[in-house]
């Protein structure tokens, strides 16, 4: 996989993870559908749309099996953001899982 494709996929994963963080921020303390229409959710949707455009671009240049593997990176980033920004707890088992995902991505991207 080319270095530029990896950069595109990293950007897509960061955008998707940022969108998830904004979804969480926009959803906190809300229970009615109408309350979910707010700035953080709208910005999260924009980031998700940008992420999708980057994924499609990466698909035009790389094999699906390689591009799709990078969706796992989004899981890692969301996990780390939940811990670092939102203060959610991280278990030893979760940290091990994150390490395994990163190891697998390395093997696929190398």
Secondary structure as UniProt FT lines:
FT   HELIX           3..27
FT   TURN            28..29
FT   HELIX           33..36
FT   HELIX           39..61
FT   HELIX           64..69
FT   HELIX           71..84
FT   TURN            85..86
FT   HELIX           92..109
//
